[in-house]
């Protein structure tokens, strides 16, 4: 008893030290970006770790970024691509996961395996083929091209997570619904989807961040002025010889905001999702 | 309301044959209980009737219609599940309304029906709650309510009380019996608890290994079980079985027990036939007449309930014999005891387990 009592606070402290260390490491780059976004160019180079003070405080970076006409367009593109991709990843992912977990059909295992392979093989390996397809479909420099690729990129993980979750939904619920003469589509939309909400939030967060942050596909598939995303747009401030750090850091700071909002939106569900089944 | 008839129903899961040529007639308004040990196929049969599983072979009718290929709703059934299967994200009201809305009934009509059923089941104050906020008994009532609002031709209950504690189970049992009498809807009820079967049923269907062992009114099964399985399954505590044989005494056949006692019989039984003799615990008595069957054993355990005493005693070559005595009896463990049974209360089974009439 005594041992257990003595051990507990130590455990709690140890856990917190580990977590705080990790949090610090994870947040440090974000912190540096945030701090330096509000400093003058000189101060960024003189003392990159210092907090902005009266002398060094400057919003020149934000002014530059916001004065650019295409700023809203960049954010609009990123947001559109992310949200639309997310919507279809969740819709198709949930439908396929439901089919895989509920219905017995020939080739079910094979289809499941095929989807699982998608988790293991990075989609970027297929860039050349993807580009060829996009060219053939005449979709170069369109947001549609990006959305299609991101749906493909997000589906395997979504199916994996949702399938696992949906197979745990009690069979009786579906049978009760079938006794109520609910059609299979209605079962999916009015019973399975609401119940899978925590898993869907998990999928949304996991899929959202790589899409928002992606530089690769926008650079290759949609580098045009009108279809650029934020991550690609920021590149205009990075030159071969001179980099406008104020503008880069300011736009990176701004780029965090929408994703932060989306995260807050999903996080309540996400925490439930991650702990689901832990306490019954 | 409707009658139900099953003809030569078979169910196979792949190569596993779970139900064998079942025939059953259920009258309109009847309360039928399927009872049997776990794995006997009773739940599968219920799911076949519900339309949740397809019938491999045979014909099923509800009323005059063959329903083999109809969906659960088209069959006009409503089912109550063991785990209640309430939609966890919907309030009690929405749980009940869901099926009706799908049917396309108008709002007022739905509301009227739900309020009506809710008051019948004392659910009025719970309509806005989610299933997670309800106790087990309340959830069970909601599940029953959801079935009732559908106004089905046949009610199906799949072990609805097995998740409840003993006191609540008793209460719900009485409630279900009362409801069924009020609604007078044909009801099929699956349970492994023979007490539920005895108390609720108009007609009990005893199942074992995918076969129907016997169909009959509760007392019919109790008094005249057709075979050893039904005899052992119906009645609590279970019937005692004694090893017996047939021997010849003065040119007439007599049944001989292991302890040398004999019982006269008018049945023509072959000499040397192995028999099983069955006596219910409540038909054994500490006191008896000369003509009674008497068995002796050593007391192993005594359970005193106050109103009734269960005495367990051992006889060589047998399982523990149970005797139920009215009143309180204080008997020392280890004592040799003699138990009597009236000949007319004795059941006799042949080698295959089929019942034989004694006289």
HADDOCK unambig.tbl for C-alpha pairs under 7 A between the chains (distance, minus, plus):
assign (segid A and resid 172 and name CA) (segid B and resid 81 and name CA) 6.99 0.50 0.50
assign (segid A and resid 172 and name CA) (segid B and resid 85 and name CA) 5.41 0.50 0.50
assign (segid A and resid 173 and name CA) (segid B and resid 85 and name CA) 4.85 0.50 0.50
assign (segid A and resid 173 and name CA) (segid B and resid 86 and name CA) 6.79 0.50 0.50
assign (segid A and resid 173 and name CA) (segid B and resid 87 and name CA) 6.68 0.50 0.50
assign (segid A and resid 175 and name CA) (segid B and resid 52 and name CA) 7.00 0.50 0.50
assign (segid A and resid 176 and name CA) (segid B and resid 85 and name CA) 6.43 0.50 0.50
assign (segid A and resid 178 and name CA) (segid B and resid 72 and name CA) 6.78 0.50 0.50
assign (segid A and resid 179 and name CA) (segid B and resid 72 and name CA) 5.04 0.50 0.50
assign (segid A and resid 179 and name CA) (segid B and resid 73 and name CA) 5.65 0.50 0.50
assign (segid A and resid 179 and name CA) (segid B and resid 78 and name CA) 6.26 0.50 0.50
assign (segid A and resid 179 and name CA) (segid B and resid 79 and name CA) 6.89 0.50 0.50
assign (segid A and resid 180 and name CA) (segid B and resid 73 and name CA) 6.23 0.50 0.50
assign (segid A and resid 180 and name CA) (segid B and resid 99 and name CA) 4.69 0.50 0.50
assign (segid A and resid 181 and name CA) (segid B and resid 72 and name CA) 6.81 0.50 0.50
assign (segid A and resid 181 and name CA) (segid B and resid 73 and name CA) 5.08 0.50 0.50
assign (segid A and resid 181 and name CA) (segid B and resid 99 and name CA) 6.87 0.50 0.50
assign (segid A and resid 182 and name CA) (segid B and resid 102 and name CA) 6.47 0.50 0.50
assign (segid A and resid 195 and name CA) (segid B and resid 89 and name CA) 6.94 0.50 0.50
